[in-house]
Amino acid sequence: MITLCYSSRACSLASHIALEEAGAPYTTVRVDFAKSEQRQPKYLAINPKGRVPTLATDGGIDRDARHHWHSSLRAYRTPGSSMSSPARW
Ligand SMILES: N[C@@H](CCC(=O)N[C@@H](CS)C(=O)NCC(=O)O)C(=O)O
């Protein structure tokens, strides 16, 4: 399963769109900047820079929005491919 950590009105929207375009199964976790949730230890444990987007997959954590686009596009264009592991993207 893929989990996208995002914040509203942030560049994580690009990763969100990429997942939608890819038709990937995913869930979301909102990181509320107004509450500085991106700087809380729980979030810093998965993204030490305290930034969104973060994509958590079975294959690991991916913190690069450009990579999210590239991976999603490849998965979208390759029938039968899986987005569950960044290593296979
Ligand atoms: N290099 C990162 C940049 C991500 C980034 O800068 N995200 C901003 C929101 S657009 C952020 O999380 N800012 C948190 C903060 O300012 O505390 C990527 O491309 O994924």
The ligand as an SDF file (V2000), in Angstrom:
LIG
                    3D

 20 19  0  0  0  0  0  0  0  0999 V2000
   12.6880   18.7680   -2.5870 N   0  0  0  0  0  0  0  0  0  0  0  0
   11.3810   18.6010   -2.0570 C   0  0  0  0  0  0  0  0  0  0  0  0
   10.7800   19.9530   -1.6970 C   0  0  0  0  0  0  0  0  0  0  0  0
    9.5780   19.8060   -0.8380 C   0  0  0  0  0  0  0  0  0  0  0  0
    9.1790   21.1230   -0.1620 C   0  0  0  0  0  0  0  0  0  0  0  0
    9.8910   22.1240   -0.2020 O   0  0  0  0  0  0  0  0  0  0  0  0
    8.0000   21.1000    0.4680 N   0  0  0  0  0  0  0  0  0  0  0  0
    7.4880   22.2380    1.2140 C   0  0  0  0  0  0  0  0  0  0  0  0
    6.0380   22.5320    0.8430 C   0  0  0  0  0  0  0  0  0  0  0  0
    5.8510   22.9750   -0.8790 S   0  0  0  0  0  0  0  0  0  0  0  0
    7.4760   21.9200    2.6990 C   0  0  0  0  0  0  0  0  0  0  0  0
    7.2340   20.7990    3.0660 O   0  0  0  0  0  0  0  0  0  0  0  0
    7.7230   22.9040    3.5670 N   0  0  0  0  0  0  0  0  0  0  0  0
    7.6900   22.6660    4.9790 C   0  0  0  0  0  0  0  0  0  0  0  0
    8.0260   23.8740    5.7700 C   0  0  0  0  0  0  0  0  0  0  0  0
    8.1990   24.9250    5.1600 O   0  0  0  0  0  0  0  0  0  0  0  0
    8.1110   23.7790    7.0000 O   0  0  0  0  0  0  0  0  0  0  0  0
   10.5660   17.8410   -3.0730 C   0  0  0  0  0  0  0  0  0  0  0  0
   10.6910   18.1230   -4.2690 O   0  0  0  0  0  0  0  0  0  0  0  0
    9.8300   16.9470   -2.7100 O   0  0  0  0  0  0  0  0  0  0  0  0
  1  2  1  0
  2  3  1  0
  2 18  1  0
  3  4  1  0
  4  5  1  0
  5  6  2  0
  5  7  1  0
  7  8  1  0
  8  9  1  0
  8 11  1  0
  9 10  1  0
 11 12  2  0
 11 13  1  0
 13 14  1  0
 14 15  1  0
 15 16  2  0
 15 17  1  0
 18 19  2  0
 18 20  1  0
M  END
$$$$
